[in-house]
Amino acid sequence: MSGTLLIYLRSAVRSLYRDPIEAQREECLVLVSMTLPERFGVQLAWAKRREYVDDAATDRSCLRRPAMSSLIVDAQRGDVVVMRDLSRISRDADERSATVKVLIVDRGTRLFTCDPAAEVFRRMPSWIAMSCFTVLSQLGELGFS
């Protein structure tokens, strides 16, 4: 694949469970090196990798977070965006859906999440994708796979 790997990492200060940047990075790298090639047939060149980190960013619009704004501006058709889960974008469903639409439809990227390991499909309306991932995540937490 000729695109660039764009990894988005965000941790929030006030969450009950602080999701450390290093742990997210490790999950994303496992997804890229093992899961994407095996499950999705996506091979990425490691030389073309950029990380976007919003550490301790919470209670703000995702577009006001410097790293997320940069990722959206930098994303190009053919790039692959990877993040731990879609809540890294925003916990607000409307803002999350709008941002997913921009990344997939407008910017032409492929978007993958680690938890659950899945791709947000280009032709799938983002509100459906959000609902599917929420259900998949909840089933995973209950021990279903």
Secondary structure, DSSP 8 states (H G I E B T S, - for coil): --S-EEEEEE--SSSSS---HHHHHHHHHHIIIIIIIIII-----TTSEEEEEETT--SS-GGGSHHHHHHHHH--TT-EEEES-GGGT-SSHHHHHHHHHIIIIIS--EEEETTTTEEE-TTS-HHHHHHHHHHHHHHHHTT--
